[in-house]
Amino acid sequence: MRGPGGPEVLEVREVPTPEPGPGAVRVRVHAAGVNRADLLQRRGRYPAPGDAPQDILGLEYAGIVDQVGAGVTRFRPGDRVMGIIGGGAYAEAVVVPESHAIPIPDGLSFEEAAAIPEAFITAHDALFTLLGLGAGERLLVHAVGSGVGVAALQLAREAGATVFGTARSPWKLDRARELGLDHGIRTEGVGFADEVLERTGGAGVNAMLDLVGGAYLADNLRALAPKGRMAVVGLVSGSRAELDMGLLLRKRLTLIGTALRGRTAEEKAAATRAFADHALPLFAAGPIRPVVDAVYPMDQAAEAHRRMESNLNFGKLVLSWDV
């Protein structure tokens, strides 16, 4: 990006090729996922961590290892890998710690693999590590048609949870039902807590994944069951809201804030490992698949950003060097 601004600040230009140090691998990127964090960074509202390039966007990649640093034992040149990164995934080459890379399951294209890491690791970490979601519980996922929302829906259904999902567009709820959504709730112009309580016989949901933030907080607390847990992952509708602390105490609720990008290398490695150990076999077996909304050539990254800003996508938008 030339500097903060609209999609028009994105351009393709030559930059130095990075070299892997000890314990790191270099990946020739074939495809990269697009995330709302990219849009915020492009606007100058979400700077990259200090160890990531400030002007090259991208938090997830899929490609082929082409060089390894000293001490690397898990991968060798020619291996197909995917993973998360603090920034720079839109480039043709990235260098990552080997502990942050994941083998791409057989049968998945690079474009499909690039739609997995950020969404699925974020969803898996929030649902199971932070919220402790279990079989038989009720989960509400806001923005269920987003990349993280679609990932959370599939992971939760596979874990035996009953999934409620919200979206502003009815067609997104229809698409989510095809993936196993139990209860779809439209949020355009209406609240959702009353509907959640009605559909649960007044019990509410045990857990909640909030990718919206802002004005949803009051209804979130109302929709949670006693001892309910909520993880806030996104703040699309704003970062401030009034908290009813009386309701928080009476229901003995747990509110958790989480972000993957700013974690330490060790924390990212742990989240990656937990996802790979638990969920990666599900991709190989087939019950869980990445949902790719559209694939754009890398030189059309601005168009992908415009589509996401217009909320037209269901699932992930992907950029590719191969199309």
Summary of the structure (lengths in Angstrom):
residues: 323
radius of gyration: 19.4
end to end distance: 21.1
largest distance: 59.6
contacts: 1127
relative contact order: 0.16
helix: 34%
strand: 24%
